[in-house]
Amino acid sequence: RELVRQLLEREDTELIMCLTRGKRSDYLQHPKIQYLQGDVTTFKFPCIPFTDLIHGACDANDLHYQDSIYVYHTITEGTKHVMEMADRLSIENVLVLSSGAVSRDTLYGTAKLACESLSKDCKIARLYSVIGSEMPLNGQFAAGKFIWQAINEGKISLYGGLSQRTYLHVSDCARWILKILDEGENRIYDVAGNESVSITYLAMKIAEVWNVPIKDIDGPNREDKYSPDIKPAIALGCEQTLNLKQSLEIIHDTHIRHPH
């Protein structure tokens, strides 16, 4: 949604066609937006001469399908279908959104790695942890879970406290994606915050911004980390303008203004 909003702010945007799985009541409405309904693995190719294509069609936050054969099929077959469309419509500027999870031994990570292999002649933005006011609060991601607890329970239950993550606000993430789309080469770019912090530090910052306590420990205190290399993206001119606390303050203020 943030990516679409930023595209609409650009004078050179003539039309944005968004693939959607089904009808929703919260679509962004704009004369320059059209919606194409269908599944990423089978949708019918539109007969429009596009200049650019961004492929990121997979709901990584869907707990029901997470780490399942369904996710693997959607990512790999969906990527093959999108690459076929790019070839059929002669779209030369293609950007594929991957994930920092490629370093983890899960079906999702393995599928994203396969997605990168299928997209080797394209630009690839490998996204790490992204936070923003519209992120889901009911999924498996720590930031969303902690914010949900702060809002609904008035406390935070800490887990996995030693794990290391980087956090990038969604507005910065969208700007990086468009920078890579416009000026990047056909290679992999890591899209991530410039500071690695522990899940414990994340919980403390959320507790500070929402003014709630950290009450207890829930689950194993596991330790893992990602190691993004953002130097290639920085060399393009990508910049993190919002640090973790500033990002959380924006999310907090948005939820205060729009609690539902």
Buried (B, 14 or more C-beta within 10 A) or exposed (E): EBBBEBBBEEEEBEEBEBBEEEEEEEEEEEEEBEBEEEBBBEBEEEEEEBEBBBBBBBBBBBEEBBBEEEBBBBBBBBBBBBBEBBEEBEBEBBBBBBBBBBBBEBBBBBBBBBBBEBBEEBBBBBBBBBBBBEBBBEBEBBBBBBBBBBBEEEBBBBBBBEBBBBBBBBBBBBBBBBBBBBEBEEEBBBBBBEEBBBBBBBBBBBBEBBEBEBBEEEEEEEEEEBEBEBEBBBEBEBEBEBBBEEBBBBBBEEBEEEEE
